[in-house]
């Protein structure tokens, strides 16, 4: 019977899984099947030795026995201790070390450092008992020194690799949680900005309505419409008070988000920073409501910022057009041909903020790389003119 050393066995199994299941790596069940097949392929190298050492196991029976042990790896995520127990049984029955390597790796990978250490201790103790019983193969270590130099490192290395993979899993999980948290925070910040803009734009209109109603009430003093104008003015003031109570977070900046009139300033600033801008805005778009204009400004501002970070020096095209009763915002810039000398500092949440702003006014948002350009396209209804 021949058994590959632990490091070589695990490297070959990982390489096989990587070659055959790259696109399956996101599917745990598929990856477990590949792992079981890899373990079975490695253990199959021992079939001639098993049939020779034990005449009760001919070739087909040895294959079936090893296949049964490999199948225990299918539950290595949910029940790694079961795989471990099966591996110890095969160690005592067939003196098979390959399955023990996979079992110890699974313990360290899916149950952590403590389980891996306990598994190694149990594996070494069980193997030592078997070493002192009649029937232990000579090629597994004829003396205690040979036994210690072969069997013990196999278990320690396999469990150690599993523990290291477990740590990497934890790091990836924490990173994914951090990204998710930052994304949620970006959405919340954008909602705060939207709430501030709603307060400022709508509050201004309510104030004008209240003042205008008071003027009309003065003019209609003593007439049949005086009470109606007074009631309208009070309704506007009440709506404004409710707006103040509902939107309690308006940011630190009291100024609302600018509209289309501020786009040339954004383009000029971007050009001064080294990224020239071709700005094309339909004149009819200036009749949009302030909230929609603020959404356009927000998208263009973030797109120019992203272009300056990831494609510095490239020309950016900004198109704001009305077509078929819909407003289309398109921002494109060439993809950089060479990587920037230093990685840009970016939280990666700008796209999330833009999408939230557009969806807040009932629009759609798409962003992503094309063949040679990065494109951002947003569409929203024109609504009532301002």
C-alpha positions, 0 to 999 in steps of 0.5 A: 500500500502506498500513501502520498505524503499529506502535503502532496496529497492535499496539493494534488486534491486542491489542484484537481478541484481547481481545474475541474471545478473552478466555476463550481467553487461557489457551490459547496455540494459540487466542491464536496463531490470533487473533494470526495472524487479526489480522495478516492483517486488518491486512495485508489493507488492503494488498491493493489496493495490492499488486495495483496495484503488481505486476500479477502479484499480483491480488486473490486471489493477494495475499490468499493471499500475505498469508495465508501470511505470517500463518500463520507467526505460528502458530509464533511461540512455538516458533520466533519466528526463523522468523516473523522470517525470513518477515517479512524475506522479505515486507519484501523481496518486498512491502515489507510492514511489518505482519508485521515488527511482529508478528515483532519483538514475538514475538522480544521477547516469547518470546526476551527483550531480547537477541533483540529488540535483535538482531532490530531491528538486523537488520530496520533493516539489511535495510530500509536495503539494500532502501531503496537498491535500485530499487523501494522505494515512495515512501510508505515514505520517499523520503529517508533522513530519512523512511525513518528516521522511519518504518521504524526506530520501527516496529521499535523500538516493536514489539520494545520492547512485546514485551520489556515483555510478556516482563518481565511474563510473568517477573513473573507466573511468579515470582509463581506460583512464590512462591504455589506455594512458600507453599502447599507451606510451609503444607502442610508447617507443617500436617503438622508440627502434625499430627505434633506432635498425633499425638505428644502424643495417641498418646504420652499414651495409650501412656504410660498403657498402659505405666503401667497394664500395670506396675500390673497386672504388680505385681498379678499378681506370681507369677501366670501373667499377670505376664510378659504384662503386663510384655511389654505394658508394654515394647511400649508403651514401645517404641512410644513410643520409635519415635514419638519417633524418627519424628516429629522435628519437633513445633514449638516449642510442646509443647502439643497443639492444643485440642479442642471445649472450646476453641471457646467461647473462640475465639468469645468472642475473635472477638466481642471483636474485633468479629465475633460468633459463633453457635456450635452444637456437638452434645453428642455431638461431644465424644466424638470422638477428640482428633485429630478434635477438634483438626481441628475446632478448627483449621478453626474457628480459621482460619475466624474469623481469615479472617472477621475479615480479609475481613469485619470486623464480620459475624456468623459462624455455626459449626455442628458437627453429627453426622449419619449417622455423619459429622461436619459442620463448617460455617462461614458469614459474609456477604460484605462489602458494601463493601471494607475501608479497607485490604487485609488482610494475608494469605498466602493459605495458611490454606485450604490448611492447613485442607484438609490438616488435614481430609484428614489424618483422612480427611475432605473440605473445601470453601471458597468464596463463595456468593451472599451468603455465604462458606462453609466445609464440612468432613466427616469420619468420627466414628471410635472415640469417645475 
